[in-house]
Amino acid sequence: MSRYTNRIFSALISCMVIAALSSCSTPKHNVIVMSDLETSNAGTLGMSIPELTIVPDDELMINVTADVPQAAAIYNLPLNVNVPRSDLKTGVSMERIHTYRVDKQGNINFPVLGKLHVAGMTTTALADELVKRISADVENPVVVVDLLNFKVKVTGDVKTPGVIESDKQHISVLDALAAAGDINLQGRRDNVLIIRENNGETTYHRIDLTNSKTWTPEYFYLKQNDVVYVEPAPARIDELTYNERRSFSVSLASIIVSSASVLTSLVIALTK
């Protein structure tokens, strides 16, 4: 092997090593949630948990009881009416399930009391209002109101994107991401997008999970039907783009080689 050939070979090896090291380099974006608290052992985030308000299309379970159950019976729906998906809550008997769908105007039709406007109220406020009205006819009524169909969507650069359902009255963006398998290593934690429908308008807000000082309760805690989108890091986008181009190049090369092979065979056959 000549000296010139050796130099070319060495140069090629060097290029391959540099390329390998570049592809294995660590991402430059911050992958640590709440990295601003790394030096702190304890403290508070200074956020109170906001109570959800009822919106159209919510499904509510409302159960009315009293010291004398027969007196409260007329304020409950007939048994087994409007029972939602698969008994709704595990462990709740069919006889105690009473569900109401909030219409587009924010109303429900409640036994005896008629049409009630509930949109904008919390479940606690609605229970208190029902107790106040029912107390006119029933002694010591007890009203329980639960939101049954709370769900959000998590999409983007997470392990298992999809719909997240919860029977809690509140769920944080961290809860939703954990339920989706967490953000992938190359997902951007500093630019998570929250999309929300608010009074007929679609709004959005970006949250930096790496800096807890920028969090606000309004968006850190999610509302019904919110969408959480995790943006891929630029390196991830470049990787996907490169893979698509490489796949196209390989397919194109395969077509060219196949075509050349066919043409060669044809030429050989014609020249015999």
Backbone hydrogen bonds in HBPLUS format (Angstrom, degrees):
<---DONOR---> <-ACCEPTOR-->    atom                        ^
c    i                          cat <-CA-CA->   ^        H-A-AA   ^      H-
h    n   atom  resd res      DA  || num        DHA   H-A  angle D-A-AA Bond
n    s   type  num  typ     dist DA aas  dist angle  dist       angle   num
A0006-ASN N   A0002-SER O   2.98 MM   4  6.27 154.0  2.05 147.4 154.7     1
A0007-ARG N   A0003-ARG O   3.08 MM   4  6.37 152.4  2.16 147.0 153.3     2
A0008-ILE N   A0004-TYR O   3.13 MM   4  6.46 159.5  2.17 147.7 152.7     3
A0009-PHE N   A0005-THR O   2.95 MM   4  6.18 161.6  1.98 151.8 157.1     4
A0010-SER N   A0006-ASN O   2.89 MM   4  6.10 158.6  1.93 149.5 155.2     5
A0011-ALA N   A0007-ARG O   2.91 MM   4  6.12 155.7  1.97 147.8 154.5     6
A0012-LEU N   A0008-ILE O   2.99 MM   4  6.26 156.1  2.05 149.2 155.2     7
A0013-ILE N   A0009-PHE O   3.06 MM   4  6.33 158.8  2.10 149.2 154.4     8
A0014-SER N   A0010-SER O   2.98 MM   4  6.22 157.5  2.04 147.9 153.9     9
A0015-CYS N   A0011-ALA O   3.03 MM   4  6.28 157.0  2.08 148.2 153.9    10
A0016-MET N   A0012-LEU O   3.04 MM   4  6.29 155.1  2.10 148.2 154.7    11
A0017-VAL N   A0013-ILE O   3.00 MM   4  6.28 155.0  2.06 149.8 156.2    12
A0018-ILE N   A0014-SER O   2.99 MM   4  6.23 164.8  2.01 152.7 156.4    13
A0019-ALA N   A0015-CYS O   2.97 MM   4  6.13 159.3  2.01 147.3 153.1    14
A0020-ALA N   A0016-MET O   2.98 MM   4  6.15 154.3  2.05 144.1 151.0    15
A0021-LEU N   A0017-VAL O   2.96 MM   4  6.21 161.6  2.00 153.5 158.0    16
A0022-SER N   A0018-ILE O   2.96 MM   4  6.12 152.3  2.03 146.0 153.8    17
A0023-SER N   A0019-ALA O   3.02 MM   4  6.22 155.5  2.08 146.3 152.2    18
A0024-CYS N   A0020-ALA O   3.16 MM   4  6.33 133.9  2.39 139.1 150.8    19
A0025-SER N   A0022-SER O   3.33 MM   3  5.29 165.7  2.35 102.9 106.7    20
A0034-MET N   A0209-LEU O   2.79 MM 175  6.04 159.2  1.83 136.7 143.6    21
A0037-LEU N   A0034-MET O   2.96 MM   3  5.70 167.9  1.97 121.8 125.8    22
A0035-SER N   A0210-THR O   2.97 MM 175  5.23 118.9  2.36 114.1 127.1    23
A0038-GLU N   A0035-SER O   3.32 MM   3  5.34 164.8  2.34 109.5 109.8    24
A0040-SER N   A0037-LEU O   3.01 MM   3  5.14 162.3  2.04 110.8 116.2    25
A0054-ILE N   A0121-MET O   2.72 MM  67  5.57 161.4  1.75 157.4 159.9    26
A0120-GLY N   A0054-ILE O   2.81 MM  66  5.31 163.8  1.83 146.9 148.8    27
A0058-ASP N   A0055-VAL O   3.17 MM   3  5.88 147.7  2.28 141.3 143.2    28
A0057-ASP N   A0102-VAL O   2.83 MM  45  5.01 165.3  1.85 133.7 137.3    29
A0102-VAL N   A0058-ASP O   2.94 MM  44  5.39 168.4  1.95 160.7 164.6    30
A0148-LEU N   A0059-GLU O   2.90 MM  89  5.60 175.8  1.90 173.9 172.6    31
A0060-LEU N   A0100-TYR O   2.79 MM  40  5.06 168.9  1.80 152.8 154.0    32
A0100-TYR N   A0060-LEU O   2.71 MM  40  5.06 144.2  1.84 142.9 154.7    33
A0061-MET N   A0146-ASP O   2.86 MM  85  5.15 164.4  1.88 151.2 156.6    34
A0146-ASP N   A0061-MET O   2.93 MM  85  5.15 155.5  1.99 144.1 152.1    35
A0062-ILE N   A0098-HIS O   2.89 MM  36  5.67 148.7  1.99 157.3 165.4    36
A0063-ASN N   A0144-VAL O   3.02 MM  81  5.33 158.8  2.06 148.5 155.3    37
A0144-VAL N   A0063-ASN O   3.01 MM  81  5.33 159.7  2.06 149.3 155.9    38
A0065-THR N   A0142-VAL O   2.90 MM  77  5.17 165.2  1.93 152.5 157.5    39
A0142-VAL N   A0065-THR O   2.75 MM  77  5.17 160.2  1.78 148.3 147.7    40
A0071-ALA N   A0068-VAL O   2.93 MM   3  5.58 139.1  2.10 119.6 130.1    41
A0072-ALA N   A0069-PRO O   3.11 MM   3  5.36 133.7  2.33 102.9 114.7    42
A0075-TYR N   A0072-ALA O   3.01 MM   3  5.60 156.9  2.06 118.3 125.6    43
A0076-ASN N   A0073-ALA O   3.10 MM   3  5.51 161.4  2.14 118.3 119.6    44
A0088-LEU N   A0085-ARG O   2.73 MM   3  5.52 161.4  1.77 137.3 143.1    45
A0089-LYS N   A0087-ASP O   2.60 MM   2  5.77 129.1  1.86 120.0 104.0    46
A0092-VAL N   A0089-LYS O   3.17 MM   3  5.74 165.2  2.19 138.6 138.1    47
A0096-ARG N   A0093-SER O   3.09 MM   3  5.64 158.4  2.14 114.1 120.6    48
A0097-ILE N   A0094-MET O   3.30 MM   3  5.42 171.6  2.31 109.3 111.5    49
A0103-ASP N   A0107-ASN O   2.99 MM   4  5.45 167.6  2.00 154.3 154.5    50
A0106-GLY N   A0103-ASP O   2.84 MM   3  5.22 158.8  1.88 113.6 120.5    51
A0118-VAL N   A0106-GLY O   2.86 MM  12  5.86 148.8  1.96 160.4 168.6    52
A0119-ALA N   A0106-GLY O   3.14 MM  13  4.57 152.2  2.22 136.7 136.7    53
A0108-ILE N   A0116-LEU O   2.92 MM   8  5.43 147.7  2.02 147.9 158.3    54
A0116-LEU N   A0108-ILE O   2.83 MM   8  5.43 162.8  1.86 161.6 167.5    55
A0110-PHE N   A0114-GLY O   2.79 MM   4  4.96 170.6  1.80 134.8 132.9    56
A0114-GLY N   A0110-PHE O   2.78 MM   4  4.96 141.0  1.93 161.2 153.9    57
A0113-LEU N   A0111-PRO O   2.72 MM   2  5.56 146.0  1.83 100.7  92.2    58
A0121-MET N   A0118-VAL O   3.04 MM   3  5.62 160.2  2.08 139.2 141.5    59
A0126-LEU N   A0122-THR O   2.96 MM   4  6.23 159.0  2.01 152.1 157.8    60
A0127-ALA N   A0123-THR O   3.00 MM   4  6.16 159.5  2.05 143.2 148.7    61
A0128-ASP N   A0124-THR O   2.98 MM   4  6.24 158.2  2.03 148.5 154.4    62
A0129-GLU N   A0125-ALA O   2.94 MM   4  6.16 154.8  2.01 146.6 153.4    63
A0130-LEU N   A0126-LEU O   2.93 MM   4  6.16 159.5  1.97 153.3 158.4    64
A0131-VAL N   A0127-ALA O   2.97 MM   4  6.18 157.4  2.02 148.0 154.3    65
A0132-LYS N   A0128-ASP O   3.04 MM   4  6.25 156.2  2.10 145.0 151.1    66
A0133-ARG N   A0129-GLU O   3.07 MM   4  6.38 156.3  2.13 147.8 153.3    67
A0134-ILE N   A0130-LEU O   2.84 MM   4  5.91 168.8  1.86 156.4 160.2    68
A0135-SER N   A0131-VAL O   2.97 MM   4  5.84 143.4  2.11 142.0 150.4    69
A0136-ALA N   A0133-ARG O   3.34 MM   3  5.94 162.5  2.37 110.8 115.7    70
A0137-ASP N   A0134-ILE O   2.95 MM   3  5.76 158.9  2.00 124.6 129.6    71
A0138-VAL N   A0134-ILE O   2.90 MM   4  5.90 155.7  1.95 152.7 159.4    72
A0166-SER N   A0150-PHE O   3.10 MM  16  5.69 159.5  2.14 150.8 150.9    73
A0225-ASN N   A0151-LYS O   2.74 MM  74  5.58 149.3  1.83 172.5 175.8    74
A0152-VAL N   A0164-ILE O   2.92 MM  12  5.30 153.0  1.99 145.5 153.8    75
A0164-ILE N   A0152-VAL O   2.72 MM  12  5.30 171.8  1.72 164.8 167.8    76
A0153-LYS N   A0226-ASP O   2.93 MM  73  6.38 162.8  1.96 157.4 162.9    77
A0228-VAL N   A0153-LYS O   2.70 MM  75  6.07 166.9  1.72 163.8 168.1    78
A0154-VAL N   A0162-GLY O   2.90 MM   8  5.48 171.2  1.91 158.7 160.5    79
A0162-GLY N   A0154-VAL O   2.85 MM   8  5.48 147.3  1.96 149.3 160.1    80
A0155-THR N   A0228-VAL O   2.82 MM  73  6.19 166.7  1.84 170.6 173.8    81
A0230-VAL N   A0155-THR O   3.04 MM  75  6.48 157.2  2.09 143.1 148.1    82
A0158-VAL N   A0156-GLY O   2.92 MM   2  5.78 136.9  2.11 105.0  92.4    83
A0157-ASP N   A0230-VAL O   2.94 MM  73  5.30 162.8  1.97 133.9 137.5    84
A0184-ASN N   A0157-ASP O   3.09 MM  27  5.88 165.3  2.12 133.0 137.7    85
A0159-LYS N   A0182-ASP O   3.16 MM  23  6.13 158.3  2.20 168.2 172.3    86
A0160-THR N   A0180-ALA O   2.81 MM  20  4.93 158.6  1.85 157.7 151.3    87
A0222-LEU N   A0171-ILE O   2.81 MM  51  5.81 156.3  1.87 162.8 166.7    88
A0175-ASP N   A0172-SER O   3.10 MM   3  5.06 118.1  2.50  93.4 108.3    89
A0176-ALA N   A0172-SER O   3.06 MM   4  6.42 159.7  2.10 152.1 156.6    90
A0173-VAL N   A0220-PHE O   2.81 MM  47  5.60 145.7  1.92 164.6 169.5    91
A0177-LEU N   A0173-VAL O   3.01 MM   4  6.19 158.8  2.06 144.1 149.8    92
A0178-ALA N   A0174-LEU O   2.93 MM   4  6.04 153.4  2.00 144.1 151.5    93
A0179-ALA N   A0175-ASP O   2.97 MM   4  6.24 153.5  2.05 147.3 154.5    94
A0180-ALA N   A0176-ALA O   3.10 MM   4  6.36 130.6  2.35 135.9 148.9    95
A0180-ALA N   A0177-LEU O   3.13 MM   3  4.98 130.8  2.39  90.6 104.1    96
A0182-ASP N   A0177-LEU O   2.72 MM   5  4.94 152.4  1.80 158.5 149.7    97
A0181-GLY N   A0178-ALA O   3.07 MM   3  5.16 155.9  2.13 110.2 111.5    98
A0187-GLY N   A0184-ASN O   2.93 MM   3  5.22 163.6  1.96 115.2 120.4    99
A0233-ALA N   A0186-GLN O   2.97 MM  47  5.62 140.0  2.13 147.1 157.2   100
A0188-ARG N   A0231-GLU O   2.84 MM  43  5.54 166.8  1.86 168.6 173.0   101
A0209-LEU N   A0189-ARG O   2.80 MM  20  5.42 144.9  1.92 164.9 159.3   102
A0192-VAL N   A0207-ILE O   3.03 MM  15  5.23 148.4  2.13 161.1 151.7   103
A0207-ILE N   A0192-VAL O   2.80 MM  15  5.23 158.7  1.85 149.3 156.6   104
A0193-LEU N   A0229-TYR O   2.92 MM  36  5.04 164.2  1.94 159.9 156.7   105
A0229-TYR N   A0193-LEU O   2.84 MM  36  5.04 169.9  1.85 152.8 156.3   106
A0194-ILE N   A0205-HIS O   2.76 MM  11  5.19 164.5  1.78 159.2 164.7   107
A0205-HIS N   A0194-ILE O   2.87 MM  11  5.19 142.4  2.01 142.3 153.8   108
A0195-ILE N   A0227-VAL O   2.84 MM  32  4.98 166.6  1.86 149.5 154.2   109
A0227-VAL N   A0195-ILE O   2.92 MM  32  4.98 158.1  1.97 145.9 151.4   110
A0196-ARG N   A0203-THR O   2.80 MM   7  5.22 169.5  1.81 148.1 151.3   111
A0203-THR N   A0196-ARG O   2.66 MM   7  5.22 169.4  1.67 168.9 166.8   112
A0198-ASN N   A0201-GLU O   2.63 MM   3  5.16 167.4  1.64 159.7 163.1   113
A0201-GLU N   A0198-ASN O   3.07 MM   3  5.16 160.8  2.11 108.3 114.0   114
A0211-ASN N   A0208-ASP O   3.30 MM   3  5.76 164.7  2.32 111.5 116.1   115
A0214-THR N   A0211-ASN O   3.15 MM   3  5.95 166.3  2.17 122.0 125.8   116
A0215-TRP N   A0212-SER O   3.21 MM   3  5.36 164.5  2.24 107.5 112.2   117
A0219-TYR N   A0216-THR O   3.19 MM   3  5.92 142.9  2.33 119.0 126.0   118
A0220-PHE N   A0216-THR O   2.86 MM   4  5.83 157.5  1.91 162.4 168.2   119
A0221-TYR N   A0217-PRO O   3.21 MM   4  5.69 163.4  2.24 132.9 136.5   120
A0226-ASP N   A0223-LYS O   3.19 MM   3  5.75 150.6  2.28 142.5 137.6   121
A0236-ARG N   A0233-ALA O   2.88 MM   3  5.23 123.9  2.20 108.2 122.8   122
A0237-ILE N   A0233-ALA O   3.06 MM   4  6.47 154.5  2.13 154.0 162.0   123
A0238-ASP N   A0234-PRO O   2.86 MM   4  6.12 162.3  1.90 153.1 157.8   124
A0239-GLU N   A0235-ALA O   2.91 MM   4  6.10 148.9  2.01 138.9 147.8   125
A0240-LEU N   A0236-ARG O   2.94 MM   4  6.22 160.7  1.98 150.3 154.4   126
A0241-THR N   A0237-ILE O   2.89 MM   4  6.12 160.9  1.93 151.4 157.2   127
A0242-TYR N   A0238-ASP O   2.83 MM   4  5.99 158.0  1.88 146.8 153.1   128
A0243-ASN N   A0239-GLU O   2.88 MM   4  6.12 159.1  1.93 149.2 154.9   129
A0244-GLU N   A0240-LEU O   2.98 MM   4  6.21 154.0  2.05 145.9 152.7   130
A0245-ARG N   A0241-THR O   2.99 MM   4  6.25 161.1  2.02 149.7 154.8   131
A0246-ARG N   A0242-TYR O   2.78 MM   4  5.98 158.4  1.83 152.5 159.1   132
A0247-SER N   A0243-ASN O   2.91 MM   4  6.02 156.7  1.97 142.8 149.2   133
A0248-PHE N   A0244-GLU O   2.98 MM   4  6.22 154.1  2.05 144.2 151.4   134
A0249-SER N   A0245-ARG O   2.83 MM   4  6.07 156.0  1.88 147.5 154.5   135
A0250-VAL N   A0246-ARG O   2.86 MM   4  6.08 159.6  1.90 151.7 156.6   136
A0251-SER N   A0247-SER O   3.00 MM   4  6.17 158.8  2.04 143.6 149.6   137
A0252-LEU N   A0248-PHE O   2.84 MM   4  6.06 158.0  1.89 149.2 155.5   138
A0253-ALA N   A0249-SER O   2.81 MM   4  6.00 160.5  1.85 148.8 154.4   139
A0254-SER N   A0250-VAL O   2.89 MM   4  6.06 154.1  1.96 145.3 152.6   140
A0255-ILE N   A0251-SER O   3.00 MM   4  6.27 152.6  2.08 144.6 151.6   141
A0256-ILE N   A0252-LEU O   2.93 MM   4  6.23 158.8  1.98 150.7 156.5   142
A0257-VAL N   A0253-ALA O   2.86 MM   4  6.09 166.3  1.88 154.2 157.5   143
A0258-SER N   A0254-SER O   2.93 MM   4  6.04 161.2  1.96 145.6 151.3   144
A0259-SER N   A0255-ILE O   2.84 MM   4  6.01 159.4  1.88 148.0 154.2   145
A0260-ALA N   A0256-ILE O   2.81 MM   4  6.02 159.4  1.85 150.1 156.2   146
A0261-SER N   A0257-VAL O   2.88 MM   4  6.08 153.5  1.95 146.3 153.6   147
A0262-VAL N   A0258-SER O   2.95 MM   4  6.24 156.4  2.01 148.1 154.2   148
A0263-LEU N   A0259-SER O   2.87 MM   4  6.12 163.7  1.90 152.8 157.4   149
A0264-THR N   A0260-ALA O   2.83 MM   4  6.00 157.3  1.88 147.4 153.9   150
A0265-SER N   A0261-SER O   2.99 MM   4  6.17 161.9  2.02 146.5 151.3   151
A0266-LEU N   A0262-VAL O   2.90 MM   4  6.12 151.0  1.98 145.0 153.7   152
A0267-VAL N   A0263-LEU O   2.85 MM   4  6.11 159.1  1.89 151.5 156.7   153
A0268-ILE N   A0264-THR O   2.95 MM   4  6.17 165.7  1.97 152.9 156.6   154
A0269-ALA N   A0265-SER O   2.97 MM   4  6.13 155.4  2.03 142.5 149.4   155
A0270-LEU N   A0266-LEU O   2.96 MM   4  6.21 151.0  2.04 147.4 155.0   156
A0271-THR N   A0267-VAL O   2.99 MM   4  6.16 141.2  2.14 146.9 157.2   157
